[in-house]
């Protein structure tokens, strides 16, 4: 934090006591004193006027408090130095990320405070070596940012890794992702009939890793599945299931898959411009598309159903595609509205489109074996990273932290002017 400069009091000019033997020079001294006073007054007016205009607008704001983290204060100069460190040559981008930059200061301070509580520190010499090696500006904001980053690395190596056991339960897992419960049931029937998991997963799985691996994820410990497949709901299911038993379909509402199904309605055609005015909705599965189609046939409104089920478009206007030319949408989509034999206002059947992604699917899995074994270096790194991230998130979200931001629009404008030179 920047220290306040000490302002020395001005020395006052006083008359000296005149001794008897100095009386003859009294007039000269009075004239000299008056001359100095006049000069001082003139200079004072000039400097004082400049000071009054320059100090409040350019220097004083640098000392203003920007944020306070559990009692530790950071001023504008620190914030500006932090912006320069965070954005470097891309400093013009800083104007768009001022709040993010402020959060980075807050988070770095929280890391330093908590790491110190846990007994972890980084020496000043280590910080200096980093600054010299990379050629960074040597100021408190830079030192703090580097210290916080190095502390996270040190915590990973010496704290979180040390808390992991050497050996844990591993499970040999087979997994596939299907578009609907009906398709998952069909896959289950094929497995029960004797087809291998590898064959069915290679053919049907809509998740790339499991499709390419034929469903075989190998031996994994608890906690690494999301790294392999992205965020899923599977982790707890797999490590709570029986060995050697095919699972029931497990619905995952947020999992993205590379397929969707269109229902399309052509409203108008412009033969001269070769354009069509269409409505459409994109559904997660063929099963869902057939269900929605049944609702339309029963008289329910296309627009209302699109608002409820479609994964295309924006809320409040999901059905409206508008006027399009061939090629504006996907190849699978174009096949229906640009077929001149298609009647107006007739809703298409379910049209599969593998160029579009939708969310929602059903997992099918089987735990082949279970065994206690050493955690591999690769899986250990995944688990340590996850533990570190969880710790950081808990730290940032701790309601006991007292973080007060004073950064307003005027201060933001000042900071941007300083870092960009505008």
N, C-alpha and C positions, 0 to 999 in steps of 0.2 A: 504494500500500500504506500502511495507517495507521501513523503513527509512534508509538513508545512514548513515553509522557509521562515527564518527568524528575521523580522524587520527591526533594525536598530533605530532607536529614537534619534531625531535630528538634534544636533548640538545647537543650543541657543547662543546668540551673540549678545554679550552683556558689556556694559561699560566697566572698565577697570577703575578702581579707586585711584584718584590722582593725589600724588604726594605733593608736598610743597614745592619741591624742586622741579615737578613736571608741569606746573601750572602754565608755564609759558608755551607749552605745546598743546594745551587743551583744545584750542581752536582747530588745530590740524587733526587731532584724533577724532573730534566730533564730526568734522567733514568726512574723514575716512570712514567712520562708522556709518554715516548716512549714505555714503556711496555704496558700501557693501550691502546695506539694507535694500537700497533701490534695485541693485543688480539681482539680489536674491529674490526679491518680489517678482521681478520680470521673469526670471528663469522658473520660479515656482509656478507662475501662471501658465507658462508654456508646457512644462513637464506635467504639471497637475492636470491640465486639460487633456493631454495625450493619454496620461495614466487613466483618467476617468473614462475615456472612450475605449482604450485598448484592453485594459485589465479586465473589466467585467465581461467583455464580449469574447476575448481570446484566451485568457489565462484562468480566470475564475472558474469557468465551466469545467476545466480539466480537474479541478479539485472537488467537484460535486459528486456526491455519493450516487452510484448507479445501482448497486445491489448489496444486500447484506445476507450472509449465510451463517446461521447459528452464531451471530455476533461478530463475525469477520466481515469487514467492510471493504468494498472495492469501488474506486473512484473512476471518473471518466477517462483519465490518462491510462489507467489499467485496462479499461474496456477497449480503448483505441489500440493499445499495444496488442491486446488479445485478437482484435479483428485483423491486424496486420499479420499476426502469426498464423491464424486459422486460414486466411484466404490468400496470403502471399501475392503472387503475380495476378491472381484472379480477384483482386481487391474490389473491382467494380461490381462483383456479384454480392458483396457484403450487404448492400442496401436491401436485398431481398431476404436476407437470413439473419437480421439483427436479433430477433427473438431466439433463434437457434443458437447464435453465438453467446447470448446471455445465459442460456441454459447450459451451455458447455462450461462456462465459468462456474456456475453453480454446482454442476456435477463433479467437476474436477476438485473443487474445494471439499465437497462431501467425501469423495474418495480419499483425499489426503487426511481428513479428520478421522474417518473410520479406520483407515489403514494404520494410523498412529495408535489408535485404541487397541488394535490387534498386535501391535509391536513391530510393524513393518515401516521402514523408512528408506529413503534414497539419499545417499551422500551428495553434498554440494559439488564435490569433484566429479562425480558421475554426470551430473547435470551440465557442468561446465564443459566436459569432454564432448557431450552431445551437441551443445551449442557451437563449440569450435569446429567440430567435424562437419556440421551441416551449414555453418555460416549464418546462424540465426542471430537476430538482434538480442543482445543480452539485457533483458529487463525482467521484472518480477512476473509479468503475465506469461512470458515465454518459459521462464523457469518453472512456474506452477503447472503449465500445460504439459511440459515434458515430465515433470515429477509424477503427475497423476497417471500419465500413460505408462511410465516405467513401473509404478506401483501396481497397476493392474496386472502387468506381466509377471511381476514378482509374486503377487498373490496367487496367480494361476499355478506357478511352478512350485512355490514353497508352502502354500496354504491349501488350496483346493485339491491339487494332485495328491498331497499327503493324506487328505481325508478319504480318498478312494481306497477301497480294499484291493488287494492284489488279484483275488479270485472271486467271482460271483457266478450266479446261475446264468447259463446261456441256453437259448432255445433255437433249434433248427426249424425255420419257418418257411412255409409255402404260402404265397399270397397272390390274389388277383382282384382287380377292380372291374365291376360290371355296371352297366348303365341303369338297371332297374332290378327290383326284387324278383320279377318274373324271369329275367335273364339269369340272375343268380341261382334261382331254383332250377332252371334248365341245366346250368353248369353242374349243379350238385347231382342231378340225375345222371349226367354223363360220367361223372366220377364214380358214382355208385355202380354204374354199369361196367366199369373196368377201364375206362380211359385214364391215362395218367394226368396228374395235375399239370405237369409240364406241357403236355399237348394242348390241354384246354386253355391254360393261361396264355400260351403263345398265340393262340387263335383269338381269344376273346378279351383279354385284359386291356383296359383303356388307360392304364398307367404305364408310362414308358419303361421304367426300370423293371417292373414285374413282367411286362410283356417280353422284353429282350432277354430276361433271365429265365424265362419259362416259369415264372412264379417263385423260383428258389432264391431266397435271400440269405441262405446259409445260416451260420451260427451267430446270434446276436445277443448282447446283454440288454437288460432293461434300460431304456433311455436313449437309444441310438436310432430307433425306427424313423422318427421324424426327420432325421438327417438324411436317411436313405430315400424316403418317399415324400418328403415335404410334410407339412402339418397334417396329421390325421387323428382319427379317434381310436386307432387300433392298439396303441401301446398297452393300455390296461387290459383290453380284451385278450391279447395274446399271452400275457404273463399271468392271467387268471384262468386260462382255459385248460382243459384236459389234454394230455398228450395223446396223439393218435386218433383224435376225433375231429371230423370236419365241422367247422363252425356253421352256425346259422348266418344268414346274410346280415351284415352290420352296416346300417345306413350312416353315411358321412355327408352331411348337408353342405359342407364348405369345400369339399375336394373338387378340384377342377379336372375336367376330362376333355379330350379332344374330339368331341362329337356333340351335335345337337340336332333337333328336328323342327323343321318349319311347317307351319300352317299358313297358307298364303291366299289372299283374296284380291283379285284384279277389279278395280273400280272403273277405270277408264283407259282408253288407248288413244294415242296420237299417231296415226299411221304415217303422216308426213315426217315427223321428227323421230319416229321409231322409239317412242317412249311410252311407258305405262305408269299409271297411278295405282299404287298398291298399298294394301295393309298386310301385316304379317305378324306372327308371333313365333318366338324361338323357345322350344321346350327342351327339358333335360333328357327325356328318353322317349322312345317310341311308345312305350306304355302310357306315359303322361300325355303324349300327343293324341293318342286314341281316346283317352278319357276326356280331354278337352273337346275333341271333335264330336264326341257323343253329346256333350253339353250344348254345343252349337246346334246340333241336329234336333235337340229337345227345345230349342227356342231361346237359349241364353244369348246375351249380347256379345258379339265378337270383341268389342272394345273393352268391356268389363272383364272378360276372361283374360284378355291380354294384360290388363293391369294386374291381375291376380297371379298369373302364371308365367308370362313371358320374361325371358332373360335378355331381351334386346330392347334398345331404345331407352328413353328417360321416363322417370316416374310422371304419370299424368298424361303421357303421350306415347305409350309403348307400342300401340298398334300401327301408328302412322309412319309409313316409309316414305310416301309421297311419290313424286314423279322421278323415275329412274330410266337410264338407258342401259342397254346390255353391257355388262362388264362392271357396272357400279356395285353390284353385289357379287356373291360367289357363283361359281359355275353351277353348283347344285341348285342354288336359288333360281338362277336365270332360266332353268329348264321349264319352269311352270308358267310364269307371267308372259314370257315371250313366245310361247306356243300360241299361234293365232287361232287354234281350234278351241282353246280354253274359253269358256263362257264368262262373261262379267258377273261379279257378285257371287261366284261359286267358290267355296272354300276347298282348297286342295286337300289331298290326303297327307299323311306324315311324310315329309321329305328329309331324308338323312343328309347331313352336311358335316363332313369331317374337316372342313376349313374353319368351322366355328367351335368355340369352347363353351361349355356350360358347367355349372356347379351341381354337385349332388351325384352320389353313386353308392353302390353297395359292395362292400368288401366280403370276400370269401377267403378263408384261410384254414390252415391246418398246422399244428405244432407236431413235427415229426418225432423229435427227440428233445430231451432236457438233460443238461449236465453242468456240473460246476467246473469252471475252467478259468485260466488266467485271462485278464482283459488285454486285448491286443493294444499295441501302441496307437493304432488308428482310432479304435473305439475309445481308448482312454482320453485321447485328445478331444474327441467329441463330447464326452461326459464332463471333462474339465471345463470346456468352453460353455457348456450349458449351465453348469453350476455357477460359473463366474457371471454369466448374463443374469441368472436368477438373483444372485446376490446384488448386482448393480441395480436391477429393477426394484428390488425391495428397498435398497438404500435410497434411491431417488423418490420412491413413493412413501417413505416413512413419514407419517403425520407428525412425528415429534420434531422433525426438522423445522426450523423457523427461517424461512426465506422471504425477504422483503425486497421487491423490485421498485426502484424509483425511476426507471427508464421511461420517459414520456416522449411524445412526438418531437418536441423541441430538442431534447437531448439526442434523439436519433438523428435528426437533421444535422446537428452540430458534429456528431461522430462521423457521419458520411462526408461532410465537408472536409474534415481533417484527414481522413484516410484516402480520399480521392483527389484532394487538392482543388475541388470545384469552387 
